[in-house]
Amino acid sequence: MTFTWRRGAAYLLIRYERTVREALRNPTEVLKNLMEKSKNESYRFQRLYRNLYNPEFYWLAYKNIYANTGSMTAGADGTTIDGMSDERIQRIIESMRDKSYLPKPARREYIAKKNSNKKRPLGIQSGNDKLVQEVVKMILESIYEPVFKKTSHGFRPNKSCQTALYQIQKTFTGTNWFVEGDIHACFDSFNHHTIIRLLRKRIDDEMFLQLIWKFLKAGYMEQWTYNRTYSGVPQGSGVSPVLANVYLHELDKFMEEYAQKYNRGKKKQMNSDYNKVVKKASYYRCMGKKKWADLSPEERWERNKHLKMLEKQARQLTPTEPLDETYKRIQYTRYADDFIIGVIGSKADAEQIKADVGRFLREELDLEMSETKTKVTHTGDRARFLGYDITVSRSQDLKKSAGGYKIRSNAGVVKLLVPREKWVGKLLEYHAIKIKINENGKERFVALHRGKLVNQSDIEILARYNAEVRGLYNYYAIANDSFKIGRFANLMKYSMYKTFACKYKTNVHEIKRRYCVGGLFTIAYDTRAGRKITTFYRDGFKRKESATKFDNVSELPQFSKYAKTNTLKQRVERHTCELCGKDCRNLEIHQVKKLKDLKGNTEWVLLMRKRRRKTLVVCPECHKLIHS
């Protein structure tokens, strides 16, 4: 009996230990544990490199990046993440164990900057490097994300351009000056030794740091020539965004400490002139009520006239002292390498803050502020940040509150505005309009057809215009004058009319007669579920009160994503080729960039179209046949 009990206890103990080991191998649990430990800012992380021996991390990394279009763009060695398999992961792990892993140089390409003739460099990594960098990025995010400041919004989960702008609107109230900050060639100027020094503050694992050093020093290939990298983080690399935030986190901490030293006073002093006028008007109003019955019509008229004059004087004055030296504040917001500082104080204070920030960047981080782009702007004018114009209202108009009291609802309120050149620039970029100057020197917009869209189907043309209108509106949805996008949409609509007219060699009037139903441009199309219709964008351009937490440039994987079932791994673990049905222990994942690019009627093409998947789990023989 005792023997049986002991065997049962031993069995349970073995199962418990196995469960613990499996939990430790689970990347989701590992990352969550790192996040919990990170909350203790004095904690230094050890044995991080061993996570690179865990195959589950690579499958999770593949799951995070396989849907990205860039994952199927070949690096300098011609490889992509196509051909993902357990064998490929084991080769990477073995190179990690024996320290032979060496990142390939990135393939350098140049892409156009928005609203500029200049181009910025982009490094395209090899397939294996993309996987390893994704694993390293997840680990670094888990360590640093809990300690990053709320004022940082670039390349972070649940953060976007709009969250940065929304923070400005809520916290910059009443500021007198803007300090518009821009770091010159920021990503190309990061000192590699400084990056490692900053990482070493929290990471006590030289093997892990050595791996990051290898990525920094990998270099790049341009026109078949190898070039070394002496500074900066490679743009296009998976680890670059989080490394940039680690680097600029020092600026965030500096600004937090600087604000604590600069801030003074609990509230502004009241304006003595304003108080005198208000008290006089109040006394005059109170006494008038007592004597009103005894006054003649002429006296009543004179008294009302005098009272209105006093109220007008009060409206022309501010309740508080405009330049109160006893009350000062600093607000700060950063998105990537762009930052803006709001100052309640004098212009001399703003200039001093600008100089102090520049000195800190130069002495502590080896960075230089752009002299042309960094400037001090009065908040009555417009500052440009993340494509928005930002100003602070000086309106002293009184409005009735919900309680029936008259308040200055717009005084000191931050306004986010749509710059005219932004939506006009988009129209010109799309070649949707041309600008003519009439005899009076005024601009006149003329809608144009878009020749590149003429050969597409009706539904594709409409979908393209809708996406472009919706995209611009979504970005400027939190602007106080978001309705201005309505004019952009109207010009796009007429450009669409002319595109359809060009396609069918007719005129705009005939296109409207043919496609408009109830005043809405409508196109019917067939699907598997039956016939459907879609119309030109009609959801309006009302201002949104809350910011969107995701945008195309800054969205990062979240732990909610990490927690999902890894279906790709499960498909591999079935050990069955999805093309030939053969049992195989060394399956590979074939991947394509876009389903619509598939040509021909081969078996694997038809299967991928049928499943509507960009991936196909196949045996090595079938994979070779696909690429033959």
Secondary structure, DSSP 8 states (H G I E B T S, - for coil): -HHHHHHHHHHHHHHHHHHHHHHHH-HHHHHHHHHHHHTSTT--B---GGGGG-HHHHHHHHHHHTTSGGGGS--TTS--STTEEHHHHHHHHHHHHTT------EEEEEEE-TTSS-EEEEEE--HHHHHHHHHHHHHHHHHHGGGS-TTB-TT-TT--HHHHHHHHHHH-TT--EEEEEEBTTHHHH--HHHHHHHHHTTB--HHHHHHHHHHHT--EEETTEEE---SS--TT-TTHHHHHHHHHHHHHHHHHHHHHHH-B-SS--B-HHHHHHHHHHHHHHHHHHHHGGGS-HHHHHHHHHHHHHHHHHHHHS-SB-TT-TT-BEEEEEEETTEEEEEEES-HHHHHHHHHHHHHHHHHHH---B-TTT-EEEETTS-EEETTEEEEE------EE-TTS-EE-TTTT-EEEE--HHHHHHHHHHTT-EEEEE-TTS-EEEEE---GGGTTS-HHHHHHHHHHHHHHHHHHTTTSTTGGGHHHHHHHHHHHHHHHHHHHTTS-HHHHHHHHEETTEEEEEEEETTEEEEEES--S-----SS--S--TTT----HHHHTS--HHHHHHHT-B-TTT--B-SS-EEEE-S-GGG--S--HHHHHHHHHT-SEEEE-HHHHHHHH-
